[in-house]
Amino acid sequence: MSKKGNGMANPKPCEKGRAWVEIDLDALSFNTAQIRSLLPDGCELMAVVKADAYGHGAQRVARRLEQDGVDSFAVATVCEGVRLRESGVTGEILVLGYTHPDDAVLLCDYMLTQLVVDGAHAKALNGAGYKLRVHVALDTGMHRLGIETTNLDEIKSVFACDNLIVVGTATHTAAADSLEVSDVEFTHSQFTCFHAAVDTLRGLGYDVGKLHAQPTHGVLNFPGVKYDYARVGIALYGVMTSDSDTVIKPDLRPVLALRAIVAQVRWIAAGESVSYGRTYIAEKPMKIATVDIGYADGVPRHMSGNGGTCIVKGCRVPIIGRICMDMLVVDVSEAPPVAAGDVVTLIGRDGDEEVRCEDFAAASGTITNEILSRLGCRLPRLYSGE
């Protein structure tokens, strides 16, 4: 994966906030082109824009993707789909999560497609009385949502619903992001199970519609597998779930940067403590800076004392002491002179230094998907490339 920054070197403070997120839509377009170039002929990109497009702003992201020729999207909830429609998105929008039958009217009115999670869900949606486009979810081993492929009668019951128009069939892989031999074998077994169920249904005369099973890592680790859609999420945003290896290593550009400003700079003496719980004790006199961002903004408290760093004045500095709800503290003893109002980069590039989202997630003990989707709503999103 490319080590390039997101094109926003020499960051400047946001006029409207103490901390903010920068979104480079040109990088999004670049990544989209890279991903599409990897798809086999006849396979269409279904852009996953759930969780506010992984914190990037679903409405702006989806509109840009439509400009780039993407016309299939996946969201988690019916409300996410409604918001996309109300923002002007016209392509197909597939709701991947459970939708209560009381909300079937929204699926109908906003022309959303629903993933049917089991026979009971199909029966309830059918009973709502609206003509709905649906995809059938098959469980091939993930055991989260879907009808087990061995339960043919339940699968057939979905096709028998008068008000449901089946236009697709899907499954989800459990370990496509792993190249461990046992996980690769398990993923192949899921594909085999999916193919067998689809072939059985076709043999019985059912139109299964368009097929999809591969998330981002399914595309990168199993390039020989072809379906009608590839459901790609995290890679569109220029990062991987983690630093785990992949068969295909696409050239991607990070779309998002996370920045905040310094609120105060001070010296402390050896033996003095920093932040809650006195978990950090200075071993020598040091200069520290308080940064105006905290766990209420999406910086995990777990990062405290686990190797988290950020960048100020082009210099990488360590995060020290416990992260607070609205603030955190960094050691700027070795940095160029720092003052209140200076910009701190938590994710992104500043000068020759870069904190990748993968680095930020690793220091937090989690994955990039969680970090990005947890970035708080009080962080303004500033867009470039429009």
PAPABA-580618 format. One record per residue (C-alpha): z, y, x. Coordinates in steps of 0.05 Angstrom, whole numbers, padded with zeros to 5 digits, always signed. Each point is the difference from the previous one (the first is absolute). Example, Ala and Ser with C-alpha at 12.3 -4.5 7.8 and 13.67 -1.06 7.14 Angstrom:
BEGIN
+00156-00090+00246-00013+00069+00027
***
This chain:
BEGIN
+00000+00000+00000-00016+00070+00024+00056+00040+00032-00032+00065-00024+00043+00050-00036-00016+00027-00068-00035+00062+00025+00059+00046-00010+00023+00016+00070+00043+00061+00014+00034-00004-00069+00023+00064-00033+00058+00007-00049-00013-00006-00074+00011+00066-00036+00030-00035-00060+00049-00051+00027+00047-00023+00053-00036-00067+00005-00069-00022-00022-00055-00052+00002-00070+00014+00026-00058-00040-00028-00068-00002+00036-00052-00019-00052-00055-00004+00053+00040-00056+00033+00004-00035-00067-00076+00003-00007-00008-00026+00071+00046-00059-00014-00035-00015-00065-00067-00005+00036+00031-00045+00053+00029-00047-00051-00063-00004-00042-00040-00017+00062+00043-00063+00008-00011-00026-00071-00053-00054-00012-00061+00016-00041+00017+00002-00074+00073+00014+00011+00025+00066-00028+00059+00041+00025+00056+00006-00051+00043+00055+00028+00075-00011-00012+00031+00067-00017+00066-00023-00030+00066+00034+00018-00036+00067+00001-00052-00028+00048+00056-00024+00047+00030+00070+00000-00066+00036+00015-00011+00027-00071-00039-00047-00045-00038+00053-00039-00028+00036+00061-00012-00065+00037-00037-00034-00058-00044+00061-00012-00020+00001+00073-00014-00075-00001-00044+00010-00061-00039+00053+00038-00009-00053+00054-00029-00049-00050+00061-00042-00017+00003-00014-00074+00054-00054-00006+00074+00014+00006+00065-00039-00006+00067+00028-00023+00067-00032-00014+00017+00031-00068-00035+00025-00062+00029+00069+00012-00031+00002+00069-00067-00016-00033+00009+00054-00052+00014+00052+00053-00064-00019+00037-00041+00006-00064+00031+00067-00016-00018+00025+00069-00073-00016-00012-00009-00069+00032-00055-00037-00037-00006-00067+00035+00032-00066-00020+00075+00001+00005+00036-00067+00001+00074-00002-00016+00030-00054+00044+00070+00000-00030+00027-00021-00068-00016+00046-00057+00044-00005-00062-00041-00012-00064+00029+00065-00029-00041+00036+00053-00065-00036-00016-00024+00063-00035+00001+00035+00068-00043-00055+00030-00049+00010-00057+00000+00076-00004-00006+00009+00075-00050-00057+00011+00045-00037+00049-00009-00073+00018+00063-00043-00001+00019-00060+00043+00027-00052-00049+00060-00033+00033+00007-00062-00045-00016-00029-00068+00057+00034-00035-00022+00067+00028-00071-00013-00025+00025-00019-00069+00043+00063-00005-00056+00046+00022-00048-00034-00047+00048+00011-00057+00002+00075+00013-00068+00003-00033-00039+00039+00053-00063-00024+00035+00021-00004+00073-00036-00018+00065+00042-00048+00040+00002-00040+00064+00035-00068+00000+00054-00009+00053+00003-00070+00030+00061-00023+00040-00023-00039+00061+00067+00000+00037+00026+00071+00002+00044-00015-00061+00007+00072-00020-00049+00012-00057-00055-00043-00030-00013-00066-00035+00006-00062+00043-00069-00029+00011+00023-00068-00023+00015+00028-00069-00071+00000-00027+00020+00006-00073+00038+00065+00013-00058+00029+00039-00048-00019-00056+00046+00034-00050-00015+00067+00033-00075-00009-00011+00014-00018-00073+00031+00068-00016-00047+00038-00046+00020+00069+00024-00001-00015+00075-00065+00005+00038+00007-00039+00066-00039+00037+00054+00035-00027+00062+00044-00055+00029+00048+00011+00058+00054-00030+00044+00043+00028+00055+00014-00028+00069+00071-00008+00026-00010-00002+00075-00070+00027+00016+00031+00050+00050+00024-00058+00045-00041-00039+00051+00053-00053+00008-00034-00068-00009+00042-00020-00060-00012+00067-00034-00075-00003+00013-00001-00070-00030+00039+00024-00060-00047+00058-00012-00061-00046+00004+00035-00047-00050+00008+00060-00048-00074+00016+00006-00017-00074-00013+00045-00002-00060-00031+00064-00028-00071-00026+00010+00017-00066-00034+00029+00035-00061-00059+00047-00005-00050-00057+00006+00036-00038-00055-00002+00059-00046-00073+00012+00013-00014-00073-00012+00032+00007-00068-00046+00058-00016+00048+00058+00011-00024+00065+00031+00054+00015+00052-00029+00069+00017+00009+00030+00069+00045-00035+00049+00051+00029+00048+00055-00028+00044+00000+00037+00067+00047+00057+00016-00010+00041+00064+00022-00056+00047-00040-00050-00039-00062+00039+00019+00020+00008+00073+00025-00071+00012-00048-00040-00043-00067+00034+00007-00039-00062-00021+00029+00001-00070-00041+00037-00051+00018+00025-00070-00027+00055-00046+00056+00048+00018+00044+00011+00061+00065+00034-00020+00014+00044+00060+00061+00045+00004+00037+00015+00064-00061+00000+00047-00033+00055-00040+00057+00045+00023-00013-00016+00073+00059-00045+00016+00017-00073-00002+00060-00030-00035+00030-00014+00068-00023-00012+00072-00015-00073-00014-00067-00023+00027-00063-00006-00043-00066-00037+00009-00040+00064-00012+00027+00064+00031-00032+00058-00037-00005+00070+00029+00045+00040-00046+00027+00071-00001+00069+00016-00027-00006+00042-00063+00072+00024-00004+00047+00040+00043+00073+00015-00015+00031+00064+00027+00062+00043-00008+00031+00061+00032+00060+00010+00045+00058+00033-00036+00049+00010+00058+00006-00013+00075+00067-00006+00037+00034-00028+00061+00055-00052-00005+00048-00024+00054+00009-00070+00027+00045-00040-00047-00021+00038-00063-00029-00038-00059-00062+00011-00043-00007-00008-00075+00037-00045-00050+00046-00055+00024+00001+00024+00072-00049-00057+00016-00031+00040+00057+00044+00027+00056-00032+00045+00054+00009-00029+00070-00016+00068+00032-00013+00071-00022-00063+00001-00041-00043+00045-00043-00011-00024-00071-00044+00025-00057+00012-00010-00074-00065-00016-00037-00010+00016-00074-00018-00069-00026+00041-00061-00020+00004-00064-00040-00011+00037-00066-00069+00016+00028-00014-00072+00020+00027-00005+00071+00039-00065-00002+00074+00005+00018-00009-00066+00036-00040+00036+00054+00065+00030+00026+00015-00031+00067-00060-00046-00002-00048+00034+00048-00030+00051-00047-00036+00058+00033-00038+00062-00020-00040+00054+00036+00017+00073+00012-00039+00048+00044-00044-00059+00020+00060-00038+00027+00027-00065-00029+00074+00004-00015+00051-00051-00027+00033+00003-00068+00075-00004+00009+00059-00010-00048-00005-00021-00072-00057+00028-00041+00026+00043-00057-00028+00010-00070-00036+00065+00019+00005+00005+00076-00002-00039+00065+00017+00017+00072-00041-00009+00063+00016+00006+00074-00043+00056+00029+00035+00004+00068-00064-00021+00037-00049+00038-00045-00030+00069+00012+00042+00056-00031+00009-00014-00075+00020+00051-00053+00011+00002-00075-00066-00002-00036-00036-00044+00051-00040-00058-00029+00023-00072+00009-00049-00057-00010+00030-00065-00027-00067-00034-00014-00063+00025+00032-00025+00033+00063+00024+00062+00037-00035+00015+00065-00007-00063+00041+00056-00036-00036-00006-00041-00064+00050-00036-00045-00040-00051-00039+00022-00021-00069+00006-00070+00029+00050+00027+00052+00039+00037-00053+00003-00062-00044+00021-00046+00057+00058+00047+00017+00020-00002-00073-00001-00076-00004-00055-00001-00053-00075+00004-00010-00047+00060-00005-00014-00014-00074+00073+00013-00017+00005+00062+00045-00061+00034-00030+00015-00016-00072+00072+00026+00007-00018+00069+00026+00036+00045-00049-00030+00042-00056+00033+00063+00028-00046-00003+00060-00061+00044-00013-00067-00034+00014-00047+00044+00040-00073-00023-00001-00055+00013+00050-00072-00021+00000-00016+00022-00070
***
